[in-house]
Amino acid sequence: MTTAASSASGSHYTVLARRFRPQAFDDVVGQQHVSKALRNAIRAGRVAHAYMFTGARGVGKTSTARILAKALNCPQAVDGVPCNQCDICHGISAGNDVDVMEIDGASNRGIDDIRQLRATVGVRSMRTQFKVYIIDEVHMLTKEAFNALLKTLEEPPPSVKFIFCTTEPNKVPDTILSRCQRFDFSSIAEASIADRLREIATQEGYTVAEEALELVARRARGSMRDSQSLFDQLLAFSEGTVAAEDVHRMLGTASDERLLELFSAVVNHQPAEVISLLDTCFGSGVQPGELLDQCIAYVRDLMVVLSGGTGVALASVADSRRELLKKQGLLLSMPSVMAAFQILASARSQMFRSTFARTIIEMAMVQLSLLENLSAISDLLSGRLPALPEPGTTAPAAALPAPTGTTSAPAEKKKQPN
């Protein structure tokens, strides 16, 4: 059955994140340091009895644990590379092999669950060389469960291996960490995510614009699984061809051009233009929360370019816009950029507790367009008064115009006749 037919039926469709899951160490994107160390350990016969895989969600921890289990047990494995053709490899990849047990630490977190695990540790494996226990989200185990696991983890049978996966290693007791070899999984670079998505699009028979790939990779924030889940949704949203506009419509985000226009109005202190551009954004389907997140990322990018971070990736717009961001940042200055972040971050926290999200972002963005005035007020409140002109020199022109309907006081009162 073709992919299109499977998708149409809906009953047998498997999501991209599962169909394109890594099956060998070389397939794990962005974790070469982990793959190299594990393969070398297998070649040298120095595989530890317990491993701790840590890192953000969707970066390959559980996939690597399964690959390690296959590399240890596949009868046709060569230099740590499983064949992925035998029954053992298929069973481990599907997560239903009798000798490789995957345990969810969130739902099996009590001492009774660990006691049951200890009771089965001594039972020999049925058809593999090693019995492997993969405990996902291990930090969710209770204190009593960790204590019950200590002795077994310290001196397990020689044919038993433990692999713990967690996103929060700080919650794992030191007594557990000290008994494991720890590997920290890195966030995956946007370029690597885009390359992988391009390969998937080719295999799925879709034409995807490069800008669309960059947007999805940027939105994934270093998680391969998040990018594939989002890409799956995007392919279902499109009809064979995917453009950047499709990504923005699906996510409710603003385009790079619209962000640049919005902050150009902010930099030039044009609150009326800011309100008009925001109204246009919301009228085209942009969501206030998504736009505020983009604005926060944009301010972060202004800080990056002003700090000289030429090798640091931008989070809000394409890297080709870096020079324009630098010009805007120089007009704002670093103190104003820092103040802008505080304003937007405060607005984001208010949005969680409010039902008028649009008003909050409008107020915040108009406040950004008045940053020059806010800086002057801040200087006055902190006691940093402007320098007075030297005697005999002309005072500089006022930075702000006098309010309409008022007259400025004369510099010197004229002498009245007697």
Secondary structure, DSSP 8 states (H G I E B T S, - for coil): --HHHHHHH-SS---HHHHT---SGGGSTT-HHHHHHHHHHHHHT---SEEEEE-STTSSHHHHHHHHHHHHH-TT-BTTB--S-SHHHHHHHHT--TTEEEEETTTS-SHHHHHHHHHHHTS--SSSS-EEEEEETGGGS-HHHHHHHHHHHHS--TTEEEEEEES-GGGS-HHHHTTSEEEE-----HHHHHHHHHHHHHHHT-EE-HHHHHHHHHHHTT-HHHHHHHHHHHHHHSSSEE-HHHHHHHHT---HHHHHHHHHHHHTT-HHHHHHHHHHHHHTT--HHHHHHHHHHHHHHHHHHHTT-TTS--SSS-GGGHHHHHHHHHHH-HHHHHHHHHHHHHHHHHHHT-S-HHHHHHHHHHHHHTHHHHHHHHHHHTT-------TTS-----SS---TT-----SS------
